[in-house]
Amino acid sequence: MQELLTAVTYPIVWLICAYVLKIESGLAKLLISLTAAILVYVLIGIRRSKKETNDDNE
């Protein structure tokens, strides 16, 4: 699930950069999209880790 959300985040953020924010630079769109995708991956991992830690403590 984590990888799927990361893969979906990348093109969605790319489209937002292209059409909503009107960013022309392909490099800028690439960097923003990759950063967002990595951030989603890391945040889901942190949330999953905290959830497992809480389950172990109970």
Buried (B, 14 or more C-beta within 10 A) or exposed (E): EBEEEBEEBBEEBBEBBBEEEEBEEEEEBEEBBBEBBEEBBEEBEEEEEEEEEEEEEE
